[in-house]
Amino acid sequence: MARRRGAAGVTFRVTVSMRRRREDKAGGHELAELAALADGSLAPERRAALEARVAASSELADRLAEQQRGVALTRSAADGVEAPAALRARIEAQRRVRRVRVPRRPVLIGAAATAVVAVAVGLAVFRSGTSRERFHAALAPTDVVPAARGEASLTKTSSGWRIELDTTGLPRLDRGRFYEAWLRNSAGVLVPLGTFNEGRDVTLWAGVSPKDFTTLTVTREQANGDQASSGEKVLVGAVNPGG
C-alpha cells in the first residue's frame, strides 16, 4: 500500500507540473494578445473574440487597462523626443511584423514602457546638452577681390568655437600663398583662426568668443616668416548671434 501511495504521489506531482506548464503557456499567450489589443496591433480576426472575453471577465479587463496605461505612457514619452530616422524606421518595421503575427512569449508592456521612458529621457538630456550657441557672419568683399562673397557660421563646442566658412569668387592660392581668417575685437586685436587655399567648405577654430571678437576678416598671406596680418583683406563681416 505504501508503494502504491508513493507511485500515486509521483503521478500526481507530474500531473500538477504539466498542468502548471499548460496554464503558464496559456497565460503568456493571453497576455501577449492583450498587449497587442492595447497598442492596436492585434489581427482583426482575433480582436472581436478577445474583446468579448474581456467584457465577460473583470480580471481580463483589469489586465487590458494595465496594458493600455503602459502604451499611453510609452507614447507620451516618445512624443516629446524626436528619435533618429534609423530608430524610427526600425520601430515601424517591428510594428508591421507584430501586425502579422502575435508573439508567442509574454509581452511585458510595463518593462517596455519603462525602457522607452528611459530612452526618451536620455535623448532629451542629450539634446539639451548639445543645444549650442551659434553666431553667423555675412562676409562682404573689399577692393582687393570685389567679386568675392562669403558666409560663416560659428558654433560653440567644448573645444572652442567651430567656424564653417564658405566663400565664392576667391581664386585659389598656392606656392606659398594662402588665405587666413581672423577674429577682431573693438580694440583692433586680431586672433588667427586658420589658413586655407580656397574658400569652399572650410573649417576653422577659435579660442575666443565672438561675443567679444565681433568682426571676421579674411586676408591674403604669404609664407615669409611674418606671422602678423598682411592687411590685404579680401572679405570682412560683422559676427551676429543666430545660426
GUMAR-812714 format. One record per residue: x, y, z of N, C-alpha, C, O in turn; residue number from 1. Coordinates in Angstrom, 3 decimals. Example, Ala and Ser with C-alpha at 12.3 -4.5 7.8 and 13.67 -1.06 7.14 Angstrom:
REM GUMAR-812714
       nX       nY       nZ      caX      caY      caZ       cX       cY       cZ       oX       oY       oZ   k
   13.190   -5.690    7.800   12.300   -4.500    7.800   13.200   -3.300    7.800   14.236   -3.319    8.465   1
   12.850   -2.250    7.080   13.670   -1.060    7.140   12.900    0.030    7.870   13.409    1.138    8.039   2
This chain:
REM GUMAR-812714
       nX       nY       nZ      caX      caY      caZ       cX       cY       cZ       oX       oY       oZ   k
    0.837   -1.200    0.000    0.000    0.000    0.000    0.871    1.249    0.000    0.532    2.233   -0.658   1
    2.007    1.229    0.739    2.888    2.393    0.792    3.470    2.690   -0.579    3.576    3.847   -0.985   2
    3.856    1.605   -1.305    4.431    1.814   -2.640    3.395    2.410   -3.569    3.708    3.286   -4.375   3
    2.144    1.933   -3.459    1.106    2.491   -4.349    0.881    3.963   -4.059    0.678    4.774   -4.962   4
    0.924    4.292   -2.743    0.747    5.718   -2.447    1.913    6.514   -3.001    1.765    7.635   -3.487   5
    3.112    5.873   -2.905    4.273    6.576   -3.460    4.120    6.769   -4.950    4.388    7.856   -5.461   6
    3.691    5.731   -5.665    3.515    5.842   -7.122    2.440    6.843   -7.458    2.588    7.655   -8.372   7
    1.332    6.777   -6.694    0.248    7.739   -6.944    0.737    9.151   -6.711    0.378   10.076   -7.439   8
    1.584    9.313   -5.658    2.112   10.653   -5.376    2.959   11.176   -6.513    2.869   12.355   -6.854   9
    3.789   10.320   -7.113    4.622   10.738   -8.244    3.744   11.139   -9.404    3.969   12.172  -10.035  10
    2.725   10.309   -9.695    1.805   10.614  -10.798    1.102   11.929  -10.563    0.908   12.705  -11.499  11
    0.721   12.189   -9.346    0.023   13.434   -9.029    0.935   14.631   -9.256    0.523   15.637   -9.832  12
    2.203   14.511   -8.788    3.118   15.634   -8.953    3.399   15.901  -10.416    3.448   17.064  -10.817  13
    3.585   14.881  -11.226    3.819   15.068  -12.655    2.621   15.718  -13.311    2.760   16.612  -14.146  14
    1.412   15.250  -12.914    0.193   15.824  -13.492    0.075   17.298  -13.147   -0.254   18.121  -14.001  15
    0.349   17.630  -11.875    0.264   19.036  -11.460    1.277   19.877  -12.201    0.977   20.987  -12.641  16
    2.502   19.332  -12.341    3.551   20.091  -13.036    3.173   20.366  -14.478    3.342   21.484  -14.964  17
    2.657   19.347  -15.172    2.252   19.539  -16.572    1.108   20.533  -16.676    1.069   21.357  -17.590  18
    0.163   20.450  -15.717   -0.963   21.375  -15.738   -0.475   22.808  -15.560   -0.969   23.719  -16.225  19
    0.497   23.013  -14.661    1.018   24.369  -14.435    1.708   24.905  -15.684    1.577   26.082  -16.023  20
    2.453   24.018  -16.372    3.120   24.479  -17.591    2.093   24.889  -18.636    2.272   25.897  -19.320  21
    1.018   24.115  -18.764   -0.024   24.478  -19.728   -0.688   25.804  -19.350   -0.981   26.634  -20.210  22
   -0.922   25.989  -18.028   -1.547   27.235  -17.584   -0.625   28.428  -17.822   -1.079   29.494  -18.239  23
    0.691   28.244  -17.551    1.639   29.339  -17.775    1.692   29.715  -19.246    1.718   30.896  -19.591  24
    1.710   28.696  -20.122    1.758   28.959  -21.557    0.512   29.687  -22.027    0.586   30.635  -22.808  25
   -0.658   29.219  -21.528   -1.909   29.872  -21.920   -1.953   31.304  -21.401   -2.399   32.206  -22.109  26
   -1.489   31.520  -20.160   -1.491   32.872  -19.603   -0.558   33.806  -20.351   -0.872   34.979  -20.552  27
    0.603   33.277  -20.769    1.534   34.105  -21.530    0.967   34.509  -22.872    1.121   35.655  -23.293  28
    0.312   33.581  -23.547   -0.310   33.883  -24.840   -1.416   34.918  -24.672   -1.568   35.821  -25.494  29
   -2.186   34.773  -23.595   -3.280   35.708  -23.337   -2.734   37.107  -23.064   -3.293   38.095  -23.541  30
   -1.636   37.199  -22.294   -1.030   38.499  -22.009   -0.500   39.147  -23.272   -0.611   40.360  -23.448  31
    0.080   38.334  -24.160    0.588   38.865  -25.427   -0.549   39.431  -26.267   -0.412   40.493  -26.874  32
   -1.664   38.724  -26.300   -2.810   39.215  -27.079   -3.385   40.487  -26.471   -3.812   41.380  -27.203  33
   -3.402   40.583  -25.148   -3.899   41.799  -24.504   -2.993   42.986  -24.829   -3.472   44.096  -25.060  34
   -1.675   42.741  -24.845   -0.738   43.811  -25.206   -0.955   44.267  -26.636   -0.918   45.462  -26.930  35
   -1.187   43.292  -27.538   -1.440   43.638  -28.937   -2.753   44.387  -29.095   -2.850   45.304  -29.910  36
   -3.773   44.000  -28.316   -5.052   44.719  -28.360   -4.878   46.145  -27.848   -5.496   47.074  -28.368  37
   -4.044   46.318  -26.836   -3.853   47.647  -26.239   -3.175   48.608  -27.197   -3.528   49.787  -27.249  38
   -2.188   48.107  -27.969   -1.478   49.035  -28.870   -2.005   49.005  -30.295   -1.436   49.651  -31.176  39
   -3.107   48.250  -30.541   -3.742   48.275  -31.853   -3.141   47.363  -32.886   -3.501   47.458  -34.060  40
   -2.224   46.466  -32.496   -1.567   45.604  -33.474   -2.182   44.197  -33.561   -1.698   43.364  -34.327  41
   -3.239   43.923  -32.786   -3.854   42.603  -32.824   -4.587   42.407  -34.151   -5.268   43.307  -34.641  42
   -4.431   41.205  -34.723   -5.083   40.900  -36.005   -6.604   41.034  -35.872   -7.161   40.668  -34.837  43
   -7.285   41.554  -36.903   -8.740   41.785  -36.824   -9.527   40.530  -36.496  -10.531   40.597  -35.787  44
   -9.082   39.379  -37.006   -9.852   38.164  -36.774   -9.779   37.700  -35.309  -10.607   36.904  -34.866  45
   -8.790   38.201  -34.565   -8.682   37.855  -33.157   -9.311   38.900  -32.245   -9.628   38.605  -31.093  46
   -9.495   40.125  -32.750   -9.913   41.232  -31.909  -11.301   41.007  -31.286  -11.465   41.162  -30.076  47
  -12.309   40.639  -32.115  -13.678   40.511  -31.630  -13.784   39.462  -30.523  -14.449   39.674  -29.509  48
  -13.107   38.314  -30.741  -13.184   37.242  -29.745  -12.557   37.676  -28.424  -13.101   37.409  -27.352  49
  -11.385   38.363  -28.511  -10.723   38.775  -27.281  -11.513   39.865  -26.565  -11.592   39.863  -25.336  50
  -12.096   40.793  -27.316  -12.902   41.839  -26.688  -14.118   41.250  -25.969  -14.528   41.753  -24.923  51
  -14.686   40.190  -26.528  -15.821   39.532  -25.871  -15.383   38.893  -24.558  -16.097   38.959  -23.557  52
  -14.201   38.273  -24.569  -13.695   37.652  -23.345  -13.374   38.715  -22.290  -13.614   38.503  -21.101  53
  -12.841   39.839  -22.717  -12.538   40.922  -21.774  -13.819   41.462  -21.156  -13.872   41.738  -19.957  54
  -14.857   41.613  -21.987  -16.133   42.129  -21.486  -16.749   41.202  -20.445  -17.477   41.652  -19.560  55
  -16.458   39.907  -20.550  -17.056   38.931  -19.637  -16.197   38.666  -18.409  -16.628   37.938  -17.515  56
  -14.998   39.230  -18.335  -14.092   38.917  -17.232  -13.508   40.207  -16.668  -12.821   40.941  -17.379  57
  -13.776   40.485  -15.398  -13.213   41.681  -14.763  -11.696   41.566  -14.641  -10.994   42.575  -14.703  58
  -11.180   40.344  -14.467   -9.731   40.160  -14.366   -9.048   40.535  -15.684   -8.038   41.239  -15.689  59
   -9.614   40.055  -16.811   -9.046   40.404  -18.115   -9.173   41.899  -18.382   -8.278   42.509  -18.968  60
  -10.291   42.489  -17.948  -10.483   43.939  -18.138   -9.414   44.714  -17.392   -8.886   45.699  -17.908  61
   -9.085   44.273  -16.165   -8.034   44.945  -15.392   -6.687   44.802  -16.085   -5.920   45.764  -16.142  62
   -6.385   43.615  -16.612   -5.114   43.407  -17.310   -5.015   44.269  -18.567   -3.962   44.834  -18.862  63
   -6.117   44.364  -19.299   -6.126   45.207  -20.502   -5.902   46.668  -20.136   -5.161   47.376  -20.818  64
   -6.541   47.119  -19.060   -6.364   48.507  -18.623   -4.908   48.786  -18.275   -4.386   49.862  -18.569  65
   -4.251   47.800  -17.642   -2.834   47.966  -17.306   -1.985   48.089  -18.569   -1.088   48.929  -18.637  66
   -2.269   47.250  -19.573   -1.542   47.320  -20.829   -1.770   48.670  -21.519   -0.838   49.253  -22.073  67
   -3.006   49.158  -21.483   -3.326   50.430  -22.125   -2.610   51.587  -21.437   -2.158   52.523  -22.096  68
   -2.509   51.519  -20.114   -1.760   52.563  -19.406   -0.296   52.539  -19.807    0.322   53.589  -19.981  69
    0.257   51.349  -19.953    1.651   51.243  -20.379    1.873   51.805  -21.774    2.864   52.492  -22.020  70
    0.940   51.509  -22.700    1.050   52.037  -24.062    0.964   53.557  -24.061    1.722   54.228  -24.761  71
    0.030   54.103  -23.267   -0.126   55.560  -23.201    1.135   56.213  -22.654    1.561   57.255  -23.153  72
    1.739   55.606  -21.627    2.962   56.137  -21.052    4.090   56.111  -22.071    4.852   57.069  -22.192  73
    4.190   55.005  -22.804    5.241   54.872  -23.815    5.101   55.939  -24.890    6.076   56.586  -25.270  74
    3.865   56.116  -25.378    3.654   57.079  -26.471    3.853   58.509  -26.016    4.382   59.327  -26.769  75
    3.438   58.830  -24.793    3.600   60.201  -24.309    5.063   60.532  -24.119    5.481   61.669  -24.338  76
    5.858   59.529  -23.706    7.304   59.772  -23.564    7.961   59.939  -24.913    8.820   60.803  -25.087  77
    7.563   59.115  -25.878    8.178   59.170  -27.206    7.798   60.429  -27.959    8.579   60.920  -28.774  78
    6.583   60.974  -27.695    6.130   62.166  -28.416    6.995   63.371  -28.114    7.116   64.265  -28.952  79
    7.606   63.417  -26.927    8.387   64.593  -26.556    9.786   64.609  -27.132   10.492   65.611  -27.014  80
   10.201   63.515  -27.756   11.563   63.433  -28.275   11.529   62.955  -29.705   10.851   61.979  -30.026  81
   12.247   63.629  -30.552   12.323   63.205  -31.951   13.428   62.174  -32.085   14.605   62.518  -31.979  82
   13.083   60.939  -32.313   14.068   59.879  -32.432   14.787   59.986  -33.774   14.240   60.525  -34.736  83
   16.032   59.465  -33.835   16.738   59.439  -35.116   15.970   58.658  -36.164   15.193   57.761  -35.835  84
   16.187   58.999  -37.432   15.434   58.374  -38.526   15.621   56.858  -38.546   14.667   56.118  -38.785  85
   16.849   56.395  -38.294   17.099   54.948  -38.325   16.315   54.234  -37.239   15.785   53.147  -37.466  86
   16.237   54.849  -36.040   15.477   54.236  -34.949   14.001   54.201  -35.284   13.338   53.192  -35.040  87
   13.458   55.307  -35.852   12.046   55.320  -36.220   11.734   54.247  -37.256   10.674   53.624  -37.203  88
   12.660   54.023  -38.208   12.439   53.008  -39.240   12.401   51.615  -38.631   11.584   50.787  -39.035  89
   13.282   51.340  -37.654   13.293   50.014  -37.016   12.007   49.781  -36.230   11.440   48.689  -36.255  90
   11.546   50.844  -35.519   10.315   50.688  -34.740    9.138   50.409  -35.648    8.303   49.558  -35.339  91
    9.058   51.124  -36.783    7.946   50.916  -37.709    7.989   49.517  -38.301    6.945   48.892  -38.489  92
    9.201   49.010  -38.600    9.324   47.658  -39.139    8.857   46.622  -38.123    8.203   45.644  -38.487  93
    9.191   46.834  -36.842    8.748   45.912  -35.803    7.232   45.941  -35.645    6.610   44.911  -35.385  94
    6.642   47.121  -35.802    5.177   47.199  -35.709    4.509   46.420  -36.826    3.495   45.758  -36.605  95
    5.076   46.495  -38.036    4.482   45.749  -39.154    4.557   44.256  -38.910    3.626   43.522  -39.241  96
    5.675   43.794  -38.326    5.806   42.367  -38.027    4.780   41.946  -36.991    4.190   40.871  -37.098  97
    4.563   42.790  -35.983    3.605   42.437  -34.930    2.189   42.379  -35.448    1.375   41.620  -34.922  98
    1.864   43.173  -36.481    0.515   43.117  -37.039    0.270   41.798  -37.765   -0.872   41.352  -37.884  99
    1.348   41.172  -38.252    1.201   39.919  -38.987    0.982   38.747  -38.049    0.147   37.884  -38.319 100
    1.736   38.706  -36.929    1.596   37.573  -36.018    1.707   38.049  -34.578    2.390   39.031  -34.288 101
    1.027   37.340  -33.675    1.087   37.652  -32.252    2.286   36.937  -31.657    2.445   35.742  -31.909 102
    3.140   37.594  -30.882    4.297   36.937  -30.293    3.880   35.772  -29.410    2.839   35.812  -28.755 103
    4.711   34.734  -29.401    4.405   33.556  -28.588    4.733   33.780  -27.126    4.123   33.179  -26.242 104
    5.720   34.667  -26.874    6.117   34.887  -25.495    5.371   36.078  -24.910    4.911   36.939  -25.661 105
    5.241   36.148  -23.597    4.530   37.273  -22.977    5.212   38.587  -23.290    6.439   38.670  -23.330 106
    4.408   39.612  -23.511    4.930   40.950  -23.756    4.821   41.720  -22.454    3.720   41.995  -21.978 107
    5.953   42.066  -21.882    5.957   42.775  -20.614    5.888   44.263  -20.911    6.908   44.951  -20.940 108
    4.668   44.752  -21.132    4.486   46.134  -21.580    4.968   47.118  -20.537    5.443   48.198  -20.887 109
    4.859   46.774  -19.257    5.333   47.690  -18.228    6.827   47.906  -18.322    7.302   49.038  -18.226 110
    7.585   46.808  -18.511    9.030   46.929  -18.657    9.396   47.677  -19.922   10.326   48.483  -19.934 111
    8.650   47.403  -21.000    8.921   48.104  -22.262    8.671   49.585  -22.107    9.447   50.403  -22.601 112
    7.593   49.941  -21.425    7.284   51.360  -21.216    8.393   52.032  -20.418    8.811   53.147  -20.731 113
    8.868   51.339  -19.379    9.946   51.905  -18.576   11.186   52.127  -19.409   11.854   53.153  -19.277 114
   11.504   51.152  -20.286   12.689   51.276  -21.131   12.562   52.449  -22.088   13.516   53.204  -22.280 115
   11.372   52.608  -22.698   11.181   53.713  -23.642   11.267   55.047  -22.927   11.843   55.998  -23.455 116
   10.694   55.127  -21.718   10.785   56.363  -20.953   12.244   56.702  -20.670   12.648   57.861  -20.766 117
   13.041   55.675  -20.315   14.455   55.911  -20.037   15.175   56.421  -21.270   15.984   57.345  -21.186 118
   14.880   55.812  -22.430   15.494   56.266  -23.677   15.076   57.691  -23.996   15.895   58.512  -24.410 119
   13.781   57.982  -23.798   13.280   59.326  -24.083   13.958   60.361  -23.211   14.358   61.422  -23.689 120
   14.089   60.049  -21.916   14.754   60.978  -21.015   16.203   61.161  -21.418   16.728   62.274  -21.392 121
   16.867   60.038  -21.801   18.257   60.133  -22.226   18.422   60.999  -23.454   19.339   61.816  -23.526 122
   17.527   60.822  -24.431   17.593   61.636  -25.638   17.338   63.101  -25.324   17.975   63.983  -25.900 123
   16.406   63.363  -24.409   16.115   64.744  -24.045   17.323   65.396  -23.398   17.655   66.543  -23.696 124
   17.991   64.643  -22.492   19.198   65.166  -21.851   20.276   65.404  -22.878   20.958   66.428  -22.846 125
   20.441   64.428  -23.822   21.457   64.569  -24.861   21.195   65.803  -25.706   22.115   66.561  -26.013 126
   19.923   66.004  -26.086   19.590   67.144  -26.932   19.822   68.450  -26.199   20.317   69.413  -26.785 127
   19.463   68.493  -24.897   19.672   69.720  -24.148   21.159   70.004  -23.978   21.584   71.158  -23.939 128
   21.968   68.894  -23.875   23.402   69.087  -23.724   24.085   69.521  -24.998   25.180   70.081  -24.955 129
   23.450   69.270  -26.141   24.076   69.621  -27.408   23.429   70.846  -28.056   23.725   71.155  -29.210 130
   22.542   71.557  -27.326   21.965   72.787  -27.857   22.991   73.886  -27.649   23.098   74.439  -26.555 131
   23.753   74.208  -28.704   24.910   75.071  -28.577   24.615   76.476  -29.067   23.707   76.708  -29.865 132
   25.422   77.411  -28.556   25.313   78.784  -29.023   25.811   78.874  -30.464   26.778   78.211  -30.840 133
   25.149   79.690  -31.253   25.536   79.857  -32.649   25.579   81.341  -33.007   24.779   82.144  -32.529 134
   26.553   81.676  -33.874   26.669   83.016  -34.433   26.807   82.890  -35.947   27.091   81.815  -36.475 135
   26.600   84.008  -36.629   26.648   83.998  -38.087   27.287   85.287  -38.593   27.158   86.346  -37.979 136
   27.974   85.175  -39.715   28.575   86.353  -40.336   28.381   86.298  -41.844   28.673   85.286  -42.481 137
   27.891   87.382  -42.404   27.815   87.542  -43.856   29.010   88.393  -44.273   29.155   89.530  -43.825 138
   29.861   87.841  -45.127   31.130   88.487  -45.474   31.018   89.213  -46.806   30.597   88.640  -47.811 139
   31.396   90.464  -46.795   31.350   91.305  -47.989   32.758   91.476  -48.557   33.735   91.345  -47.820 140
   32.879   91.764  -49.850   34.203   91.900  -50.470   34.829   93.271  -50.195   34.165   94.206  -49.746 141
   36.106   93.351  -50.477   36.822   94.632  -50.475   37.276   94.907  -51.908   36.955   94.151  -52.825 142
   38.010   95.977  -52.088   38.506   96.310  -53.427   39.560   95.317  -53.923   39.866   95.286  -55.115 143
   40.120   94.503  -53.012   41.175   93.559  -53.420   40.593   92.488  -54.336   41.157   92.204  -55.392 144
   39.456   91.885  -53.937   38.760   90.893  -54.784   37.271   91.254  -54.750   36.510   90.672  -53.977 145
   36.855   92.204  -55.580   35.478   92.726  -55.476   34.385   91.710  -55.794   33.232   91.925  -55.418 146
   34.708   90.614  -56.472   33.684   89.624  -56.817   33.472   88.585  -55.717   32.610   87.716  -55.852 147
   34.228   88.658  -54.652   34.160   87.641  -53.601   32.952   87.855  -52.692   32.506   88.983  -52.481 148
   32.439   86.762  -52.164   31.370   86.776  -51.171   31.629   85.624  -50.201   32.393   84.707  -50.503 149
   30.985   85.681  -49.029   31.195   84.584  -48.086   30.167   84.543  -46.973   29.530   85.548  -46.659 150
   30.014   83.364  -46.380   29.151   83.134  -45.220   29.939   82.314  -44.208   30.713   81.428  -44.570 151
   29.728   82.628  -42.934   30.393   81.862  -41.878   29.418   81.601  -40.742   28.669   82.493  -40.342 152
   29.427   80.372  -40.220   28.638   80.036  -39.033   29.593   79.631  -37.925   30.542   78.882  -38.158 153
   29.347   80.117  -36.737   30.216   79.868  -35.585   29.410   79.126  -34.532   28.356   79.601  -34.108 154
   29.896   77.964  -34.105   29.185   77.111  -33.154   30.065   76.835  -31.948   31.220   76.432  -32.090 155
   29.514   77.053  -30.757   30.283   76.818  -29.536   30.348   75.328  -29.236   29.322   74.648  -29.252 156
   31.543   74.815  -28.964   31.741   73.422  -28.555   32.613   73.412  -27.305   33.093   74.454  -26.859 157
   32.809   72.225  -26.750   33.673   72.126  -25.567   35.126   72.435  -25.902   35.903   72.796  -25.018 158
   35.500   72.295  -27.179   36.884   72.554  -27.589   37.132   74.007  -27.971   38.281   74.442  -28.044 159
   36.072   74.754  -28.213   36.191   76.129  -28.675   35.068   76.434  -29.651   34.033   75.767  -29.645 160
   35.269   77.430  -30.479   34.262   77.819  -31.465   34.626   77.233  -32.821   35.658   77.577  -33.398 161
   33.768   76.341  -33.331   33.979   75.778  -34.666   33.356   76.721  -35.688   32.202   77.129  -35.555 162
   34.132   77.058  -36.702   33.699   78.030  -37.713   33.648   77.336  -39.064   34.655   76.818  -39.549 163
   32.469   77.330  -39.662   32.287   76.769  -41.002   32.190   77.937  -41.985   31.251   78.732  -41.941 164
   33.183   78.020  -42.870   33.281   79.137  -43.814   33.077   78.625  -45.235   33.632   77.598  -45.626 165
   32.281   79.349  -45.990   32.079   79.005  -47.401   32.076   80.302  -48.210   31.299   81.215  -47.932 166
   32.954   80.374  -49.217   33.082   81.596  -49.999   32.950   81.296  -51.486   33.090   80.156  -51.927 167
   32.680   82.344  -52.237   32.691   82.279  -53.700   33.507   83.462  -54.212   33.609   84.495  -53.551 168
   34.083   83.294  -55.397   34.795   84.394  -56.037   36.225   84.571  -55.609   36.898   85.478  -56.099 169
   36.722   83.733  -54.704   38.127   83.829  -54.297   38.956   82.863  -55.141   38.714   81.656  -55.099 170
   39.926   83.365  -55.905   40.777   82.457  -56.675   41.679   81.643  -55.753   42.075   82.107  -54.684 171
   41.993   80.441  -56.175   42.852   79.575  -55.369   44.252   80.167  -55.267   44.778   80.721  -56.232 172
   44.855   80.038  -54.063   46.219   80.491  -53.835   47.103   79.291  -53.526   46.728   78.440  -52.719 173
   48.257   79.212  -54.148   49.214   78.117  -53.941   50.628   78.683  -53.918   50.834   79.896  -53.972 174
   51.619   77.752  -53.834   53.045   78.097  -53.905   53.430   79.139  -52.858   54.011   80.180  -53.164 175
   53.089   78.822  -51.634   53.457   79.693  -50.537   52.503   80.840  -50.289   52.728   81.642  -49.382 176
   51.439   80.940  -51.076   50.428   81.970  -50.870   49.142   81.301  -50.399   48.815   80.200  -50.842 177
   48.416   81.960  -49.504   47.234   81.352  -48.903   46.341   82.443  -48.327   46.711   83.615  -48.257 178
   45.149   82.013  -47.918   44.239   82.911  -47.202   44.307   82.596  -45.710   44.600   81.469  -45.309 179
   44.032   83.612  -44.899   43.973   83.415  -43.450   42.762   84.173  -42.908   42.474   85.298  -43.316 180
   42.051   83.512  -41.960   40.873   84.125  -41.339   41.225   84.618  -39.943   42.088   84.063  -39.262 181
   40.524   85.689  -39.536   40.814   86.319  -38.255   39.518   86.756  -37.574   38.524   87.048  -38.239 182
   39.539   86.796  -36.243   38.529   87.497  -35.466   39.173   88.743  -34.859   40.309   88.705  -34.386 183
   38.421   89.852  -34.882   38.955   91.120  -34.382   37.985   91.721  -33.372   36.769   91.667  -33.558 184
   38.531   92.294  -32.301   37.675   92.959  -31.319   37.654   94.465  -31.566   38.262   94.961  -32.515 185
   36.944   95.183  -30.693   36.779   96.622  -30.901   38.077   97.398  -30.725   38.207   98.526  -31.202 186
   39.051   96.775  -30.026   40.343   97.438  -29.842   41.313   97.164  -30.997   42.439   97.662  -31.004 187
   40.862   96.366  -31.973   41.709   96.068  -33.114   42.612   94.856  -32.939   43.453   94.581  -33.795 188
   42.444   94.117  -31.822   43.252   92.919  -31.589   42.777   91.806  -32.521   41.582   91.523  -32.600 189
   43.727   91.171  -33.233   43.411   90.102  -34.173   43.789   88.741  -33.585   44.860   88.580  -33.001 190
   42.901   87.777  -33.748   43.174   86.395  -33.345   43.074   85.519  -34.592   42.016   85.473  -35.219 191
   44.162   84.813  -34.974   44.117   83.974  -36.176   43.242   82.749  -35.978   43.227   82.160  -34.897 192
   42.505   82.360  -37.027   41.591   81.220  -36.973   42.065   80.030  -37.790   41.622   78.907  -37.553 193
   42.956   80.254  -38.748   43.445   79.178  -39.592   43.685   79.675  -41.019   43.286   80.781  -41.383 194
   44.338   78.841  -41.806   44.676   79.196  -43.187   44.081   78.186  -44.156   43.760   77.061  -43.775 195
   43.936   78.596  -45.417   43.372   77.703  -46.431   43.745   78.220  -47.813   44.145   79.373  -47.969 196
   43.609   77.346  -48.821   43.968   77.693  -50.198   42.789   78.175  -51.026   42.922   79.097  -51.831 197
   41.626   77.546  -50.827   40.418   78.033  -51.481   39.255   77.941  -50.500   39.293   77.182  -49.532 198
   38.212   78.741  -50.778   37.226   79.005  -49.744   35.995   78.137  -49.696   35.008   78.531  -49.074 199
   36.001   76.976  -50.318   34.848   76.079  -50.279   34.936   75.145  -49.080   35.938   74.453  -48.895 200
   33.874   75.128  -48.258   33.755   74.177  -47.136   34.993   74.186  -46.250   35.633   73.152  -46.059 201
   35.325   75.338  -45.718   36.500   75.497  -44.851   36.056   75.406  -43.390   35.061   76.014  -42.995 202
   36.801   74.645  -42.598   36.545   74.561  -41.159   37.687   75.228  -40.409   38.855   74.884  -40.592 203
   37.332   76.181  -39.565   38.308   76.926  -38.777   37.944   76.798  -37.296   36.853   76.336  -36.962 204
   38.858   77.207  -36.410   38.606   77.129  -34.973   39.066   78.414  -34.290   40.073   79.017  -34.663 205
   38.298   78.812  -33.280   38.646   79.994  -32.495   38.631   79.652  -31.016   37.760   78.926  -30.537 206
   39.621   80.194  -30.296   39.651   80.029  -28.847   39.115   81.230  -28.118   39.167   81.288  -26.889 207
   38.591   82.207  -28.865   37.981   83.387  -28.248   36.526   83.465  -28.676   36.141   82.897  -29.699 208
   35.726   84.162  -27.901   34.289   84.208  -28.161   33.929   85.301  -29.158   34.468   86.405  -29.091 209
   33.019   85.000  -30.085   32.543   86.036  -30.997   31.694   87.099  -30.287   31.352   88.122  -30.881 210
   31.358   86.857  -29.025   30.684   87.898  -28.257   31.623   89.074  -28.008   31.187   90.220  -27.904 211
   32.924   88.772  -27.915   33.927   89.812  -27.659   34.679   90.209  -28.935   35.062   91.366  -29.104 212
   34.883   89.243  -29.821   35.569   89.499  -31.087   34.513   89.442  -32.183   34.183   88.367  -32.685 213
   34.000   90.578  -32.540   32.751   90.658  -33.287   32.924   90.905  -34.784   31.936   91.116  -35.488 214
   34.144   90.882  -35.274   34.379   91.075  -36.708   35.216   89.925  -37.242   36.228   89.553  -36.648 215
   34.789   89.364  -38.363   35.531   88.278  -39.009   36.100   88.816  -40.325   35.377   89.413  -41.124 216
   37.396   88.600  -40.542   38.050   89.044  -41.777   38.833   87.901  -42.393   39.232   86.963  -41.702 217
   39.050   87.985  -43.706   39.893   87.041  -44.437   40.920   87.870  -45.193   40.579   88.838  -45.872 218
   42.181   87.476  -45.065   43.267   88.208  -45.730   44.055   87.290  -46.655   44.011   86.067  -46.526 219
   44.774   87.903  -47.586   45.737   87.164  -48.406   47.091   87.222  -47.714   47.524   88.278  -47.255 220
   47.748   86.077  -47.647   49.021   85.993  -46.936   50.073   85.287  -47.781   49.773   84.697  -48.819 221
   51.310   85.366  -47.308   52.429   84.691  -47.965   53.327   84.095  -46.895   53.537   84.709  -45.849 222
   53.860   82.902  -47.146   54.721   82.227  -46.174   56.107   82.865  -46.205   57.017   82.370  -46.870 223
   56.254   83.964  -45.479   57.517   84.710  -45.472   58.099   84.850  -44.074   59.037   85.618  -43.863 224
   57.543   84.107  -43.115   58.053   84.166  -41.751   57.399   85.217  -40.886   57.652   85.261  -39.682 225
   56.572   86.058  -41.457   55.882   87.104  -40.702   54.499   86.575  -40.306   53.656   86.324  -41.167 226
   54.272   86.408  -38.998   53.016   85.845  -38.516   51.902   86.877  -38.384   50.752   86.514  -38.137 227
   52.225   88.149  -38.545   51.197   89.188  -38.438   50.362   89.228  -39.713   50.755   88.690  -40.748 228
   49.200   89.876  -39.616   48.344   90.001  -40.784   48.990   90.882  -41.839   49.636   91.881  -41.524 229
   48.809   90.500  -43.087   49.332   91.308  -44.193   48.521   92.585  -44.392   48.997   93.546  -44.996 230
   47.305   92.584  -43.883   46.439   93.730  -44.094   45.698   93.700  -45.423   44.893   94.591  -45.695 231
   45.955   92.684  -46.265   45.273   92.581  -47.561   43.935   91.867  -47.373   43.797   90.687  -47.696 232
   42.978   92.579  -46.859   41.673   91.976  -46.584   40.905   91.757  -47.882   40.806   92.643  -48.731 233
   40.354   90.521  -48.010   39.534   90.210  -49.181   38.062   90.060  -48.814   37.185   90.239  -49.658 234
   37.792   89.727  -47.540   36.421   89.612  -47.052   36.358   90.153  -45.636   37.310   90.018  -44.869 235
   35.232   90.766  -45.291   35.041   91.280  -43.924   33.540   91.284  -43.607   32.708   91.549  -44.474 236
   33.216   90.983  -42.338   31.812   90.986  -41.938   31.654   90.985  -40.448   32.540   90.525  -39.727 237
   30.522   91.499  -39.962   30.202   91.513  -38.546   29.641   90.159  -38.123   28.893   89.524  -38.867 238
   30.006   89.732  -36.932   29.516   88.467  -36.383   28.329   88.770  -35.469   28.431   89.569  -34.538 239
   27.200   88.114  -35.756   25.961   88.365  -35.005   25.414   87.062  -34.424   25.672   85.991  -34.974 240
   24.668   87.134  -33.328   24.054   85.918  -32.759   23.047   85.326  -33.737   22.426   86.035  -34.529 241
   22.903   84.003  -33.658   21.957   83.298  -34.526   22.686   82.426  -35.510   23.849   82.656  -35.843 242
   21.956   81.392  -35.980   22.627   80.438  -36.847   22.113   80.389  -38.221   22.610   79.615  -39.039 243
